[in-house]
Amino acid sequence: MKREMKLNSQQQQQQEEQVHTQAERATEFATPEELLRHDALQTPVPPAIGQRLQQSVSQIKPLPKTWWQRLLGS
């Protein structure tokens, strides 16, 4: 009888630990953008893709200044 109670308390303790770890892992996001930002922070970019991205971005020409930026000297 005591052994059964001991096993039950151990099982209960294990179940509680599992619930706590699942609760710690679960994160609720208000918007899809928030989810994507969180995922981007957690996922490392492979070096080859990072280099290709840098090359692509460096080839983009800056947009010409608008009339009000030229007027204000910005």
Secondary structure as GFF3:
##gff-version 3
##sequence-region A 1 74
A	DSSP	alpha_helix	2	25	.	.	.	ID=ss1
A	DSSP	alpha_helix	32	42	.	.	.	ID=ss2
A	DSSP	alpha_helix	47	58	.	.	.	ID=ss3
A	DSSP	alpha_helix	67	72	.	.	.	ID=ss4
###
